[in-house]
Amino acid sequence: MSIKSHGELDVYRIAFDAAMEIFRLSKGFPKEETYSLTDQIRRSSRSVCSNLAEAWRKRRYQAAFVSKLNAAEAEAAETQTWLEFANRCGYLPGDKTSELRRTYDHVIGKLVRMIVNPDPWILKKEST
């Protein structure tokens, strides 16, 4: 079965589910964190998905595709940093923080594999 949209990518679905879990959990963060930690962790987790969607649409051009995958990888790493802050500030329990960090490690691994070997994903020009 061939993948026809970014939403069918395993890495996208994993990242999207993780972002939704972060959204759910961050609803319990203190109000004083609304425009700082809460906003930052939600933005970075969602940005993984949006960068993947953009990468998918740019796969005619390998450099543009890889650039967007790199951005998604960076956002995933940023999300891990915000998770650690949330944990250390007492907003997320250790087990949930560890689970989400592992999920983002998995996402990063999948992204790196795509970055290192983009050829299967790149649209090939048809010969006329």
FIKENU-733552 format. One record per atom (N, C-alpha, C): residue in one letter; atom name; x negated, y negated, z; residue number from 1. Coordinates in nm, 2 decimals. Each point is the difference from the previous one (the first is absolute). Layout:
PT; a; CA; X; Y; Z; NUM
...
// end
This chain:
PT; m; N; -0.08; 0.12; 0.00; 1
PT; m; CA; 0.08; -0.12; 0.00; 1
PT; m; C; -0.09; -0.13; 0.00; 1
PT; s; N; 0.03; -0.09; -0.09; 2
PT; s; CA; -0.08; -0.12; -0.01; 2
PT; s; C; 0.06; -0.11; 0.09; 2
PT; i; N; -0.08; -0.08; 0.06; 3
PT; i; CA; 0.04; -0.11; 0.08; 3
PT; i; C; 0.04; -0.12; -0.08; 3
PT; k; N; 0.12; -0.05; 0.02; 4
PT; k; CA; 0.05; -0.11; -0.09; 4
PT; k; C; 0.01; -0.13; 0.07; 4
PT; s; N; -0.01; 0.00; 0.13; 5
PT; s; CA; 0.00; -0.13; 0.08; 5
PT; s; C; -0.09; 0.01; 0.12; 5
PT; h; N; -0.04; -0.11; 0.05; 6
PT; h; CA; -0.08; -0.01; 0.12; 6
PT; h; C; 0.07; 0.07; 0.12; 6
PT; g; N; 0.13; -0.01; 0.00; 7
PT; g; CA; 0.07; 0.06; 0.11; 7
PT; g; C; -0.01; 0.15; 0.01; 7
PT; e; N; -0.04; 0.06; -0.11; 8
PT; e; CA; -0.02; 0.15; 0.00; 8
PT; e; C; -0.14; 0.04; 0.05; 8
PT; l; N; -0.09; -0.09; 0.02; 9
PT; l; CA; -0.13; 0.03; 0.05; 9
PT; l; C; 0.00; 0.04; 0.14; 9
PT; d; N; -0.06; 0.11; 0.03; 10
PT; d; CA; -0.01; 0.05; 0.14; 10
PT; d; C; -0.05; -0.10; 0.10; 10
PT; v; N; -0.11; -0.07; -0.05; 11
PT; v; CA; -0.06; -0.10; 0.09; 11
PT; v; C; 0.09; -0.12; 0.02; 11
PT; y; N; 0.08; -0.04; -0.10; 12
PT; y; CA; 0.10; -0.10; 0.02; 12
PT; y; C; 0.10; 0.04; 0.11; 12
PT; r; N; 0.06; 0.12; -0.02; 13
PT; r; CA; 0.10; 0.04; 0.09; 13
PT; r; C; -0.05; 0.01; 0.15; 13
PT; i; N; -0.12; 0.05; 0.02; 14
PT; i; CA; -0.06; 0.00; 0.13; 14
PT; i; C; -0.02; -0.14; 0.06; 14
PT; a; N; -0.05; -0.09; -0.08; 15
PT; a; CA; -0.02; -0.13; 0.04; 15
PT; a; C; 0.13; -0.08; 0.03; 15
PT; f; N; 0.10; 0.03; -0.08; 16
PT; f; CA; 0.13; -0.07; 0.02; 16
PT; f; C; 0.06; 0.05; 0.13; 16
PT; d; N; 0.00; 0.13; 0.02; 17
PT; d; CA; 0.06; 0.06; 0.12; 17
PT; d; C; -0.08; -0.06; 0.13; 17
PT; a; N; -0.13; -0.01; -0.01; 18
PT; a; CA; -0.08; -0.05; 0.11; 18
PT; a; C; 0.04; -0.15; 0.02; 18
PT; a; N; 0.01; -0.08; -0.10; 19
PT; a; CA; 0.04; -0.14; 0.01; 19
PT; a; C; 0.14; -0.01; 0.07; 19
PT; m; N; 0.09; 0.09; -0.04; 20
PT; m; CA; 0.13; -0.01; 0.06; 20
PT; m; C; 0.00; 0.04; 0.15; 20
PT; e; N; -0.09; 0.09; 0.04; 21
PT; e; CA; -0.02; 0.04; 0.14; 21
PT; e; C; -0.06; -0.11; 0.07; 21
PT; i; N; -0.10; -0.07; -0.06; 22
PT; i; CA; -0.06; -0.12; 0.07; 22
PT; i; C; 0.11; -0.11; 0.02; 22
PT; f; N; 0.08; -0.02; -0.10; 23
PT; f; CA; 0.11; -0.10; 0.01; 23
PT; f; C; 0.09; 0.04; 0.12; 23
PT; r; N; 0.04; 0.13; 0.01; 24
PT; r; CA; 0.09; 0.04; 0.11; 24
PT; r; C; -0.07; -0.02; 0.13; 24
PT; l; N; -0.12; 0.04; 0.01; 25
PT; l; CA; -0.08; -0.01; 0.13; 25
PT; l; C; -0.02; -0.14; 0.04; 25
PT; s; N; -0.03; -0.09; -0.10; 26
PT; s; CA; -0.04; -0.14; 0.03; 26
PT; s; C; 0.12; -0.08; 0.04; 26
PT; k; N; 0.12; 0.05; -0.02; 27
PT; k; CA; 0.12; -0.07; 0.06; 27
PT; k; C; -0.01; -0.01; 0.15; 27
PT; g; N; -0.07; 0.09; 0.06; 28
PT; g; CA; -0.02; 0.00; 0.15; 28
PT; g; C; -0.12; -0.09; 0.05; 28
PT; f; N; -0.07; -0.06; -0.09; 29
PT; f; CA; -0.11; -0.09; 0.04; 29
PT; f; C; 0.06; -0.12; 0.06; 29
PT; p; N; -0.08; -0.07; 0.09; 30
PT; p; CA; 0.05; -0.12; 0.07; 30
PT; p; C; 0.03; -0.11; -0.10; 30
PT; k; N; 0.09; -0.09; 0.04; 31
PT; k; CA; 0.04; -0.11; -0.09; 31
PT; k; C; -0.12; -0.09; -0.03; 31
PT; e; N; -0.09; -0.02; 0.10; 32
PT; e; CA; -0.12; -0.09; -0.03; 32
PT; e; C; -0.09; 0.06; -0.11; 32
PT; e; N; 0.02; 0.12; -0.04; 33
PT; e; CA; -0.08; 0.06; -0.10; 33
PT; e; C; 0.06; -0.01; -0.14; 33
PT; t; N; 0.13; -0.05; 0.00; 34
PT; t; CA; 0.07; -0.01; -0.13; 34
PT; t; C; -0.08; -0.05; -0.12; 34
PT; y; N; -0.06; -0.11; 0.02; 35
PT; y; CA; -0.07; -0.07; -0.11; 35
PT; y; C; -0.15; 0.03; 0.00; 35
PT; s; N; -0.04; 0.10; 0.08; 36
PT; s; CA; -0.14; 0.04; -0.01; 36
PT; s; C; -0.01; 0.15; -0.02; 36
PT; l; N; -0.02; 0.08; 0.10; 37
PT; l; CA; -0.02; 0.14; -0.02; 37
PT; l; C; 0.12; 0.07; -0.07; 37
PT; t; N; 0.12; -0.03; 0.04; 38
PT; t; CA; 0.11; 0.07; -0.07; 38
PT; t; C; 0.00; -0.04; -0.15; 38
PT; d; N; -0.01; -0.12; -0.03; 39
PT; d; CA; 0.00; -0.04; -0.14; 39
PT; d; C; -0.12; 0.06; -0.08; 39
PT; q; N; -0.12; 0.00; 0.06; 40
PT; q; CA; -0.12; 0.05; -0.06; 40
PT; q; C; 0.01; 0.15; -0.03; 40
PT; i; N; 0.04; 0.07; 0.10; 41
PT; i; CA; 0.01; 0.15; -0.02; 41
PT; i; C; 0.11; 0.04; -0.10; 41
PT; r; N; 0.11; -0.07; 0.00; 42
PT; r; CA; 0.10; 0.02; -0.10; 42
PT; r; C; -0.05; -0.03; -0.14; 42
PT; r; N; -0.06; -0.12; -0.02; 43
PT; r; CA; -0.05; -0.04; -0.13; 43
PT; r; C; -0.10; 0.09; -0.05; 43
PT; s; N; -0.10; 0.04; 0.08; 44
PT; s; CA; -0.11; 0.09; -0.06; 44
PT; s; C; 0.05; 0.13; -0.03; 44
PT; s; N; 0.09; 0.06; 0.08; 45
PT; s; CA; 0.06; 0.13; -0.03; 45
PT; s; C; 0.08; 0.00; -0.13; 45
PT; r; N; 0.08; -0.11; -0.02; 46
PT; r; CA; 0.08; -0.01; -0.12; 46
PT; r; C; -0.09; -0.03; -0.12; 46
PT; s; N; -0.11; -0.07; 0.02; 47
PT; s; CA; -0.09; -0.03; -0.11; 47
PT; s; C; -0.06; 0.12; -0.06; 47
PT; v; N; -0.02; 0.10; 0.08; 48
PT; v; CA; -0.06; 0.13; -0.06; 48
PT; v; C; 0.09; 0.04; -0.11; 48
PT; c; N; 0.13; 0.00; 0.03; 49
PT; c; CA; 0.10; 0.05; -0.10; 49
PT; c; C; 0.01; -0.09; -0.12; 49
PT; s; N; 0.00; -0.13; 0.02; 50
PT; s; CA; 0.02; -0.10; -0.11; 50
PT; s; C; -0.13; 0.00; -0.09; 50
PT; n; N; -0.11; 0.02; 0.06; 51
PT; n; CA; -0.12; 0.01; -0.08; 51
PT; n; C; -0.01; 0.13; -0.08; 51
PT; l; N; 0.06; 0.11; 0.05; 52
PT; l; CA; 0.01; 0.12; -0.08; 52
PT; l; C; 0.10; -0.02; -0.11; 52
PT; a; N; 0.11; -0.07; 0.02; 53
PT; a; CA; 0.09; -0.02; -0.11; 53
PT; a; C; -0.06; -0.09; -0.11; 53
PT; e; N; -0.08; -0.10; 0.04; 54
PT; e; CA; -0.07; -0.08; -0.10; 54
PT; e; C; -0.10; 0.08; -0.07; 54
PT; a; N; -0.08; 0.08; 0.07; 55
PT; a; CA; -0.10; 0.09; -0.06; 55
PT; a; C; 0.07; 0.08; -0.11; 55
PT; w; N; 0.11; 0.06; 0.03; 56
PT; w; CA; 0.07; 0.09; -0.09; 56
PT; w; C; 0.03; -0.07; -0.13; 56
PT; r; N; 0.05; -0.12; 0.01; 57
PT; r; CA; 0.03; -0.08; -0.12; 57
PT; r; C; -0.12; -0.05; -0.08; 57
PT; k; N; -0.12; 0.00; 0.07; 58
PT; k; CA; -0.12; -0.05; -0.07; 58
PT; k; C; -0.09; 0.12; -0.05; 58
PT; r; N; 0.05; 0.12; -0.01; 59
PT; r; CA; -0.08; 0.11; -0.03; 59
PT; r; C; -0.04; 0.01; -0.15; 59
PT; r; N; 0.04; -0.10; -0.08; 60
PT; r; CA; -0.05; -0.01; -0.13; 60
PT; r; C; -0.15; -0.04; 0.00; 60
PT; y; N; -0.04; -0.07; 0.11; 61
PT; y; CA; -0.13; -0.06; 0.01; 61
PT; y; C; -0.07; 0.06; 0.12; 61
PT; q; N; -0.10; 0.08; -0.02; 62
PT; q; CA; -0.06; 0.07; 0.12; 62
PT; q; C; -0.05; -0.10; 0.10; 62
PT; a; N; -0.06; -0.10; -0.03; 63
PT; a; CA; -0.06; -0.10; 0.10; 63
PT; a; C; 0.11; -0.06; 0.08; 63
PT; a; N; 0.11; -0.04; -0.06; 64
PT; a; CA; 0.12; -0.06; 0.07; 64
PT; a; C; 0.06; 0.10; 0.09; 64
PT; f; N; 0.02; 0.13; -0.05; 65
PT; f; CA; 0.06; 0.10; 0.08; 65
PT; f; C; -0.09; 0.03; 0.12; 65
PT; v; N; -0.13; 0.02; -0.01; 66
PT; v; CA; -0.09; 0.03; 0.11; 66
PT; v; C; 0.00; -0.12; 0.10; 66
PT; s; N; 0.00; -0.12; -0.06; 67
PT; s; CA; 0.00; -0.12; 0.09; 67
PT; s; C; 0.12; 0.00; 0.09; 67
PT; k; N; 0.12; 0.03; -0.05; 68
PT; k; CA; 0.12; 0.00; 0.08; 68
PT; k; C; 0.00; 0.12; 0.10; 68
PT; l; N; -0.06; 0.11; -0.04; 69
PT; l; CA; -0.02; 0.12; 0.10; 69
PT; l; C; -0.09; -0.04; 0.11; 69
PT; n; N; -0.11; -0.08; -0.04; 70
PT; n; CA; -0.09; -0.05; 0.11; 70
PT; n; C; 0.07; -0.09; 0.10; 70
PT; a; N; 0.09; -0.08; -0.06; 71
PT; a; CA; 0.08; -0.09; 0.09; 71
PT; a; C; 0.09; 0.08; 0.09; 71
PT; a; N; 0.06; 0.10; -0.05; 72
PT; a; CA; 0.09; 0.09; 0.08; 72
PT; a; C; -0.08; 0.07; 0.11; 72
PT; e; N; -0.12; 0.04; -0.03; 73
PT; e; CA; -0.09; 0.07; 0.09; 73
PT; e; C; -0.04; -0.10; 0.11; 73
PT; a; N; -0.03; -0.12; -0.03; 74
PT; a; CA; -0.04; -0.11; 0.10; 74
PT; a; C; 0.12; -0.03; 0.09; 74
PT; e; N; 0.12; 0.00; -0.06; 75
PT; e; CA; 0.12; -0.03; 0.08; 75
PT; e; C; 0.03; 0.12; 0.10; 75
PT; a; N; -0.03; 0.12; -0.04; 76
PT; a; CA; 0.02; 0.11; 0.09; 76
PT; a; C; -0.10; 0.00; 0.11; 76
PT; a; N; -0.12; -0.04; -0.03; 77
PT; a; CA; -0.10; -0.02; 0.11; 77
PT; a; C; 0.04; -0.11; 0.09; 77
PT; e; N; 0.05; -0.11; -0.05; 78
PT; e; CA; 0.04; -0.11; 0.08; 78
PT; e; C; 0.12; 0.04; 0.09; 78
PT; t; N; 0.09; 0.08; -0.05; 79
PT; t; CA; 0.11; 0.05; 0.08; 79
PT; t; C; -0.05; 0.09; 0.12; 79
PT; q; N; -0.11; 0.08; -0.03; 80
PT; q; CA; -0.06; 0.07; 0.11; 80
PT; q; C; -0.05; -0.09; 0.11; 80
PT; t; N; -0.06; -0.11; -0.04; 81
PT; t; CA; -0.05; -0.10; 0.10; 81
PT; t; C; 0.11; -0.06; 0.08; 81
PT; w; N; 0.11; -0.03; -0.06; 82
PT; w; CA; 0.12; -0.06; 0.07; 82
PT; w; C; 0.06; 0.11; 0.09; 82
PT; l; N; 0.00; 0.12; -0.04; 83
PT; l; CA; 0.05; 0.11; 0.09; 83
PT; l; C; -0.08; 0.01; 0.13; 83
PT; e; N; -0.13; -0.02; -0.02; 84
PT; e; CA; -0.09; 0.01; 0.12; 84
PT; e; C; 0.03; -0.12; 0.09; 84
PT; f; N; 0.02; -0.12; -0.06; 85
PT; f; CA; 0.03; -0.11; 0.09; 85
PT; f; C; 0.13; 0.02; 0.07; 85
PT; a; N; 0.10; 0.06; -0.07; 86
PT; a; CA; 0.13; 0.02; 0.06; 86
PT; a; C; -0.01; 0.10; 0.12; 86
PT; n; N; -0.09; 0.10; -0.02; 87
PT; n; CA; -0.02; 0.10; 0.10; 87
PT; n; C; -0.07; -0.06; 0.12; 87
PT; r; N; -0.11; -0.08; -0.02; 88
PT; r; CA; -0.07; -0.05; 0.11; 88
PT; r; C; 0.07; -0.11; 0.07; 88
PT; c; N; 0.10; -0.06; -0.07; 89
PT; c; CA; 0.08; -0.10; 0.07; 89
PT; c; C; 0.12; 0.06; 0.08; 89
PT; g; N; 0.01; 0.13; -0.02; 90
PT; g; CA; 0.11; 0.08; 0.07; 90
PT; g; C; 0.13; 0.00; -0.07; 90
PT; y; N; 0.00; -0.03; -0.13; 91
PT; y; CA; 0.13; 0.00; -0.07; 91
PT; y; C; 0.03; 0.13; -0.07; 91
PT; l; N; -0.10; 0.08; -0.02; 92
PT; l; CA; 0.01; 0.13; -0.06; 92
PT; l; C; -0.07; 0.11; 0.08; 92
PT; p; N; 0.07; 0.11; 0.03; 93
PT; p; CA; -0.06; 0.11; 0.07; 93
PT; p; C; -0.12; 0.06; -0.08; 93
PT; g; N; -0.09; 0.06; 0.07; 94
PT; g; CA; -0.12; 0.06; -0.06; 94
PT; g; C; 0.03; 0.11; -0.10; 94
PT; d; N; 0.10; 0.08; 0.03; 95
PT; d; CA; 0.04; 0.11; -0.09; 95
PT; d; C; 0.05; -0.05; -0.13; 95
PT; k; N; 0.09; -0.10; 0.01; 96
PT; k; CA; 0.05; -0.06; -0.13; 96
PT; k; C; -0.10; -0.08; -0.07; 96
PT; t; N; -0.09; -0.06; 0.06; 97
PT; t; CA; -0.11; -0.07; -0.06; 97
PT; t; C; -0.09; 0.10; -0.07; 97
PT; s; N; -0.04; 0.11; 0.06; 98
PT; s; CA; -0.08; 0.10; -0.06; 98
PT; s; C; 0.07; 0.06; -0.12; 98
PT; e; N; 0.13; 0.03; 0.01; 99
PT; e; CA; 0.07; 0.06; -0.11; 99
PT; e; C; 0.00; -0.09; -0.12; 99
PT; l; N; 0.03; -0.13; 0.02; 100
PT; l; CA; 0.00; -0.10; -0.11; 100
PT; l; C; -0.14; -0.02; -0.06; 100
PT; r; N; -0.10; 0.00; 0.09; 101
PT; r; CA; -0.14; -0.02; -0.05; 101
PT; r; C; -0.04; 0.12; -0.09; 101
PT; r; N; 0.04; 0.12; 0.04; 102
PT; r; CA; -0.02; 0.12; -0.08; 102
PT; r; C; 0.07; -0.01; -0.14; 102
PT; t; N; 0.12; -0.05; 0.01; 103
PT; t; CA; 0.08; -0.02; -0.13; 103
PT; t; C; -0.07; -0.09; -0.09; 103
PT; y; N; -0.05; -0.11; 0.05; 104
PT; y; CA; -0.07; -0.10; -0.08; 104
PT; y; C; -0.14; 0.06; -0.04; 104
PT; d; N; -0.06; 0.08; 0.08; 105
PT; d; CA; -0.13; 0.07; -0.05; 105
PT; d; C; 0.04; 0.09; -0.12; 105
PT; h; N; 0.11; 0.06; 0.00; 106
PT; h; CA; 0.05; 0.09; -0.11; 106
PT; h; C; 0.02; -0.09; -0.12; 106
PT; v; N; 0.07; -0.11; 0.02; 107
PT; v; CA; 0.03; -0.09; -0.11; 107
PT; v; C; -0.13; -0.05; -0.06; 107
PT; i; N; -0.09; -0.05; 0.08; 108
PT; i; CA; -0.13; -0.05; -0.05; 108
PT; i; C; -0.08; 0.11; -0.08; 108
PT; g; N; 0.01; 0.12; 0.05; 109
PT; g; CA; -0.07; 0.11; -0.07; 109
PT; g; C; 0.06; 0.02; -0.14; 109
PT; k; N; 0.13; 0.00; -0.01; 110
PT; k; CA; 0.07; 0.02; -0.13; 110
PT; k; C; -0.04; -0.12; -0.09; 110
PT; l; N; 0.00; -0.12; 0.05; 111
PT; l; CA; -0.03; -0.12; -0.08; 111
PT; l; C; -0.15; 0.01; -0.05; 111
PT; v; N; -0.09; 0.04; 0.09; 112
PT; v; CA; -0.14; 0.01; -0.04; 112
PT; v; C; -0.01; 0.10; -0.11; 112
PT; r; N; 0.07; 0.11; 0.01; 113
PT; r; CA; -0.01; 0.11; -0.11; 113
PT; r; C; 0.05; -0.06; -0.13; 113
PT; m; N; 0.10; -0.08; 0.00; 114
PT; m; CA; 0.05; -0.07; -0.12; 114
PT; m; C; -0.10; -0.10; -0.05; 114
PT; i; N; -0.06; -0.07; 0.09; 115
PT; i; CA; -0.10; -0.11; -0.04; 115
PT; i; C; -0.12; 0.07; -0.07; 115
PT; v; N; -0.05; 0.11; 0.06; 116
PT; v; CA; -0.12; 0.07; -0.05; 116
PT; v; C; 0.03; 0.07; -0.13; 116
PT; n; N; 0.12; 0.04; -0.02; 117
PT; n; CA; 0.03; 0.07; -0.12; 117
PT; n; C; 0.14; -0.05; -0.06; 117
PT; p; N; -0.01; -0.12; -0.06; 118
PT; p; CA; 0.12; -0.06; -0.05; 118
PT; p; C; 0.05; 0.06; -0.13; 118
PT; d; N; -0.08; 0.07; -0.07; 119
PT; d; CA; 0.03; 0.04; -0.14; 119
PT; d; C; 0.14; 0.07; -0.01; 119
PT; p; N; 0.04; 0.09; 0.09; 120
PT; p; CA; 0.12; 0.07; -0.01; 120
PT; p; C; 0.12; -0.09; 0.00; 120
PT; w; N; -0.02; -0.12; 0.06; 121
PT; w; CA; 0.11; -0.10; 0.02; 121
PT; w; C; 0.01; -0.10; -0.11; 121
PT; i; N; -0.11; -0.02; -0.07; 122
PT; i; CA; 0.00; -0.11; -0.10; 122
PT; i; C; 0.08; 0.04; -0.12; 122
PT; l; N; 0.08; -0.10; -0.05; 123
PT; l; CA; 0.07; 0.02; -0.13; 123
PT; l; C; -0.10; 0.00; -0.11; 123
PT; k; N; 0.01; 0.09; -0.09; 124
PT; k; CA; -0.09; 0.01; -0.11; 124
PT; k; C; 0.07; -0.07; -0.12; 124
PT; k; N; -0.08; -0.07; -0.08; 125
PT; k; CA; 0.05; -0.07; -0.12; 125
PT; k; C; 0.02; 0.11; -0.10; 125
PT; e; N; 0.12; -0.01; -0.07; 126
PT; e; CA; 0.03; 0.10; -0.10; 126
PT; e; C; -0.07; -0.04; -0.13; 126
PT; s; N; -0.05; 0.10; -0.07; 127
PT; s; CA; -0.06; -0.02; -0.13; 127
PT; s; C; 0.11; -0.02; -0.10; 127
PT; t; N; -0.03; -0.09; -0.10; 128
PT; t; CA; 0.10; -0.02; -0.10; 128
PT; t; C; -0.05; 0.05; -0.13; 128
// end
